[in-house]
Amino acid sequence: MTAIERIAEARAAALGSLSRAAAGDSLCTLDRERMPAAKYHEGAVAALGDALRAARRDQPAPSADGWGEEWSARAERDVSWRAYLAGGRDALRALAPAFAAR
């Protein structure tokens, strides 16, 4: 399996997890109890989308530790943003071997 295929597969899995966490509801309408789980998976989908675009352009994948740095200030104040960043960074860390295989 190529790196692009691995990233696409991981992104599809993250999207499925996001759909299950949202249970068909818009992310804008989720209550506080379900929001962190949904935002975590949303962050994974976003980060893996960035990684997939980079791989298709034969560019380096985003750094797990640096991904979403522009939202760090928001994450300090908001649990949803913390979950979003954690999901994205965890997803990128999990696929680090696929990036190295490229």
Number of C-alpha atoms within 10 A of each C-alpha: 6 11 20 19 13 16 24 18 13 21 22 15 15 23 20 14 19 22 17 14 21 22 13 9 11 9 17 8 9 15 10 10 8 13 19 20 19 25 25 26 30 25 27 29 26 20 27 27 18 17 26 23 17 15 19 11 9 11 11 14 21 20 14 20 14 11 18 20 12 9 13 15 11 13 18 10 10 11 15 19 21 20 22 27 29 22 25 27 23 19 25 26 15 12 18 17 12 18 20 10 8 11
